[in-house]
Amino acid sequence: MLTLEHTTRSYTGARGCMCGCRGKYSDSDRTRKMAITALLKDSTVRLQTWPPHDDAGCVFVDTPTRTRVLYLTEAGVAAVRAMGVEEV
């Protein structure tokens, strides 16, 4: 099960550039909890991983107009894999 401790930050914004010019990054507990709920309810959610640094991967959903991303720790990546989320 994915918990708040498995996350580092979240992003939501218009599709395209994710530098912050079209959306917002947040480290707050509230926005990360909302992202966990929203993303894990969406059947199109996907997992992407990379070599660990500040985070080890993310779960994300792209809609026709928005991108929502939740960045994960290594334990978060393991939790999401255990839940059966498809990896890209």
N, CA and C of each residue as an Amber inpcrd file, in Angstrom:
protein
   264
   0.8350000  -1.1830000   0.0000000   0.0000000   0.0000000   0.0000000
   0.8830000   1.2500000   0.0000000   0.5280000   2.1810000  -0.8330000
   1.2830000   3.4250000  -0.9440000   0.8500000   4.3890000   0.1540000
   1.8190000   4.9000000   0.9020000   1.5370000   5.8500000   1.9780000
   2.2590000   7.1650000   1.7230000   1.9050000   8.1600000   2.4940000
   2.5030000   9.4860000   2.3610000   4.0300000   9.4300000   2.4860000
   4.5330000   8.5630000   3.3510000   5.9780000   8.4510000   3.5680000
   6.7110000   7.9230000   2.3410000   5.9900000   7.3110000   1.4160000
   6.5780000   6.7820000   0.1900000   6.6830000   7.8370000  -0.9040000
   6.2300000   9.0530000  -0.6360000   6.1930000  10.1020000  -1.6560000
   7.1100000  11.2590000  -1.2840000   7.5560000  11.9940000  -2.2990000
   8.4330000  13.1410000  -2.0360000   7.8080000  14.4680000  -2.4520000
   7.0530000  14.4820000  -3.5610000   6.3990000  15.7010000  -4.0280000
   5.3860000  15.3350000  -5.1050000   4.5730000  16.2950000  -5.4720000
   3.5920000  16.0690000  -6.5330000   3.6370000  17.2220000  -7.5250000
   3.0970000  16.9580000  -8.6980000   3.0060000  17.9750000  -9.7390000
   1.6500000  17.8550000 -10.4050000   1.0260000  18.9660000 -10.6850000
  -0.1720000  18.9920000 -11.5170000  -0.1100000  20.2320000 -12.3910000
  -0.4880000  20.0470000 -13.6510000  -0.4600000  21.1860000 -14.5530000
  -0.9250000  20.8290000 -15.9400000  -0.9150000  21.8290000 -16.8100000
  -1.2840000  21.6260000 -18.2020000  -0.2520000  20.7220000 -18.8590000
  -0.6850000  19.9730000 -19.8570000   0.2320000  19.0750000 -20.5590000
   1.3130000  19.8710000 -21.2610000   2.4600000  19.2390000 -21.4100000
   3.5840000  19.8760000 -22.0880000   4.7400000  20.0410000 -21.1270000
   5.2940000  21.1910000 -21.0800000   6.4490000  21.5000000 -20.2450000
   6.1290000  21.2810000 -18.7620000   7.0630000  20.6510000 -18.0350000
   6.8700000  20.4380000 -16.5950000   7.9090000  21.2060000 -15.7750000
   8.4130000  22.3140000 -16.3140000   9.3990000  23.1110000 -15.5820000
   8.7440000  23.9280000 -14.4680000   7.4280000  23.9860000 -14.4760000
   6.7090000  24.7850000 -13.5000000   5.9660000  25.9440000 -14.1260000
   6.2290000  26.1920000 -15.3930000   5.5740000  27.3220000 -16.0610000
   4.1100000  27.0310000 -16.3980000   3.7310000  25.7440000 -16.4840000
   2.3610000  25.3720000 -16.8530000   1.6440000  24.6450000 -15.7230000
   2.2950000  24.5590000 -14.5590000   1.6990000  23.8430000 -13.4360000
   2.4170000  24.1540000 -12.1470000   2.1850000  23.2970000 -11.1470000
   2.7150000  23.5740000  -9.8140000   3.2440000  22.3000000  -9.1660000
   4.4380000  22.4050000  -8.5940000   5.0050000  21.3440000  -7.7690000
   4.6390000  21.6400000  -6.3240000   4.4210000  20.5840000  -5.5420000
   4.0990000  20.7820000  -4.1360000   4.7190000  19.6810000  -3.2930000
   5.2270000  20.0730000  -2.1310000   5.7650000  19.1260000  -1.1590000
   4.8210000  18.9270000   0.0130000   3.6800000  19.5930000   0.0110000
   2.7950000  19.5430000   1.1720000   2.1360000  18.1720000   1.3300000
   1.9050000  17.7860000   2.5720000   1.2470000  16.5140000   2.8640000
  -0.1270000  16.4490000   2.2160000  -0.8580000  17.5340000   2.2850000
  -2.2280000  17.5570000   1.7670000  -2.2770000  17.2700000   0.2650000
  -1.4450000  17.9370000  -0.4980000  -1.4870000  17.7250000  -1.9480000
  -0.9650000  16.3410000  -2.3260000   0.0110000  15.8340000  -1.5780000
   0.4990000  14.4830000  -1.8640000  -0.5640000  13.4390000  -1.5280000
  -1.3180000  13.6280000  -0.4340000  -2.4180000  12.7080000  -0.1000000
  -3.4930000  12.7420000  -1.1800000  -3.8300000  13.9380000  -1.6480000
  -4.8290000  14.0660000  -2.7130000  -4.3440000  13.3740000  -3.9860000
  -3.0620000  13.4930000  -4.2900000  -2.5040000  12.8580000  -5.4810000
  -2.5350000  11.3390000  -5.3550000  -2.2100000  10.8110000  -4.1830000
  -2.2870000   9.3610000  -3.9700000  -3.6990000   8.8780000  -4.2760000
  -4.6790000   9.5230000  -3.6910000  -6.0760000   9.1220000  -3.8800000
  -6.4810000   9.2110000  -5.3470000  -6.2160000  10.3260000  -5.9690000
  -6.6370000  10.5370000  -7.3600000  -5.9340000   9.5840000  -8.3220000
  -4.6300000   9.4390000  -8.1730000  -3.8780000   8.6310000  -9.1230000
  -4.1920000   7.1460000  -8.9990000  -4.3080000   6.6430000  -7.7920000
  -4.5230000   5.2100000  -7.6290000  -5.9430000   4.7840000  -7.9670000
  -6.8670000   5.7400000  -8.0590000  -8.2290000   5.4260000  -8.5090000
  -8.3220000   5.3880000 -10.0310000  -7.3250000   5.9240000 -10.7180000
  -7.3490000   6.0420000 -12.1720000  -6.7240000   4.7970000 -12.8050000
  -7.4740000   4.1140000 -13.6420000  -6.9870000   2.8780000 -14.2560000
  -5.8820000   3.1170000 -15.2850000  -5.6790000   4.3640000 -15.6950000
  -4.6290000   4.6550000 -16.6710000  -3.3070000   5.0580000 -16.0200000
  -3.2290000   4.9810000 -14.6960000  -2.0010000   5.3660000 -13.9880000
  -0.8600000   4.4440000 -14.4130000   0.3290000   5.0240000 -14.5600000
   1.5180000   4.2760000 -14.9560000   2.6630000   4.6190000 -14.0220000
   3.6420000   3.7050000 -13.9390000   4.8290000   3.8730000 -13.1160000
   6.0330000   4.0680000 -14.0120000   6.8720000   5.0280000 -13.6700000
   8.1390000   5.2330000 -14.3670000   9.2290000   5.2960000 -13.3060000
  10.3620000   4.6160000 -13.5570000  11.4570000   4.6050000 -12.5750000
  12.7500000   5.1000000 -13.2170000  13.6950000   5.4610000 -12.3510000
  15.0270000   5.8930000 -12.7650000  15.9730000   5.6210000 -11.6080000
  17.2960000   5.7240000 -11.8310000  18.2330000   5.5040000 -10.7290000
  17.9360000   6.4620000  -9.5740000  17.8720000   5.9570000  -8.3440000
  17.5130000   6.8080000  -7.1970000  18.4510000   7.9830000  -7.0040000
  17.8440000   9.1210000  -6.6970000  18.5680000  10.3310000  -6.3050000
  17.7420000  10.9490000  -5.1820000  17.0100000  12.0160000  -5.4360000
  16.0690000  12.5400000  -4.4470000  14.8050000  11.6930000  -4.4260000
  14.5030000  11.0900000  -5.5600000  13.3690000  10.1870000  -5.6790000
  13.7840000   9.0640000  -6.6200000  12.9720000   8.0000000  -6.6820000
  13.3480000   6.8230000  -7.4620000  12.4070000   6.5430000  -8.6180000
  11.3300000   7.3170000  -8.7050000  10.3660000   7.1090000  -9.7740000
   9.1230000   7.9340000  -9.5260000   8.1070000   7.6730000 -10.3500000
   6.8570000   8.3980000 -10.1950000   5.7000000   7.5760000 -10.7420000
   4.5040000   7.8870000 -10.2730000   3.2850000   7.4220000 -10.9020000
   2.6690000   8.6570000 -11.5450000   2.0420000   8.4530000 -12.7080000
   1.5170000   9.6150000 -13.4270000   0.2990000   9.2420000 -14.2510000
  -0.4800000  10.2650000 -14.5520000  -1.6190000  10.1660000 -15.4530000
  -1.5920000  11.3910000 -16.3560000  -1.7430000  11.1540000 -17.6500000
  -1.9110000  12.2380000 -18.6210000  -3.3430000  12.1900000 -19.1310000
  -4.0490000  13.2960000 -19.0200000  -5.3730000  13.4150000 -19.6180000
  -5.2080000  14.3030000 -20.8530000  -6.2590000  14.5110000 -21.6220000
  -6.1100000  15.3900000 -22.7860000  -5.6620000  16.8150000 -22.4350000
  -5.9130000  17.2620000 -21.2060000  -5.5680000  18.6420000 -20.8480000
  -4.6200000  18.7760000 -19.6670000  -4.4460000  17.7340000 -18.8560000
  -3.6590000  17.8470000 -17.6180000  -2.6630000  16.7020000 -17.4820000
  -1.6170000  16.9590000 -16.7030000  -0.6650000  15.9450000 -16.2770000
  -0.6210000  15.9730000 -14.7580000  -0.7300000  14.8030000 -14.1450000
  -0.6200000  14.7060000 -12.6870000   0.4580000  13.6770000 -12.3820000
   1.4100000  14.0420000 -11.5180000   2.5570000  13.1970000 -11.2080000
   2.7640000  13.1620000  -9.7030000   3.1170000  11.9810000  -9.1920000
   3.4740000  11.8290000  -7.7860000   4.8340000  11.1550000  -7.7410000
   5.8220000  11.8470000  -7.1970000   7.1860000  11.3360000  -7.1330000
   7.3500000  10.4350000  -5.9160000   8.1020000   9.3280000  -6.0930000
   8.1750000   8.2670000  -5.0920000   9.5940000   7.9920000  -4.6070000
   9.6780000   7.5100000  -3.3770000  10.9300000   6.9810000  -2.8430000
  11.1130000   5.5600000  -3.3860000  12.2420000   4.9330000  -3.0740000
  12.4510000   3.5390000  -3.4890000  11.3760000   2.6340000  -2.8890000
  11.0070000   2.8640000  -1.6260000   9.9510000   2.0750000  -0.9950000
   8.6100000   2.3160000  -1.6840000   8.3830000   3.5410000  -2.1510000
   7.1680000   3.8600000  -2.8780000   7.0960000   3.1300000  -4.2050000
   8.2210000   3.0540000  -4.9050000   8.2690000   2.3070000  -6.1660000
   7.9330000   0.8450000  -5.9010000   8.5140000   0.2660000  -4.8540000
   8.2320000  -1.1350000  -4.5160000   6.7570000  -1.3330000  -4.1760000
   6.1720000  -0.3920000  -3.4430000   4.7540000  -0.4930000  -3.0700000
   3.8600000  -0.4330000  -4.2980000   4.1690000   0.4520000  -5.2210000
   3.3520000   0.5890000  -6.4310000   3.4960000  -0.6410000  -7.3190000
   4.7190000  -1.1890000  -7.4160000   4.9070000  -2.4260000  -8.1800000
   4.0920000  -3.5530000  -7.5750000   4.0810000  -3.6410000  -6.2410000
   3.3100000  -4.6920000  -5.5610000   1.8050000  -4.5480000  -5.8080000
   1.3600000  -3.3340000  -6.0990000  -0.0580000  -3.0890000  -6.3950000
  -0.4000000  -3.4470000  -7.8370000   0.6060000  -3.7500000  -8.6490000
   0.3690000  -4.1670000 -10.0250000   0.2300000  -3.0430000 -11.0330000
   0.6910000  -1.8460000 -10.6890000   0.6200000  -0.7130000 -11.6340000
   1.5890000  -0.9830000 -12.7780000   1.1260000  -0.7660000 -13.9990000
   1.9490000  -1.0100000 -15.1900000   3.1160000  -0.0360000 -15.2460000
   4.2910000  -0.5750000 -15.5810000   5.4980000   0.2470000 -15.6650000
   5.8170000   0.5510000 -17.1230000   6.2270000   1.7860000 -17.3710000
   6.6050000   2.1800000 -18.7410000   8.0980000   2.2790000 -18.8640000
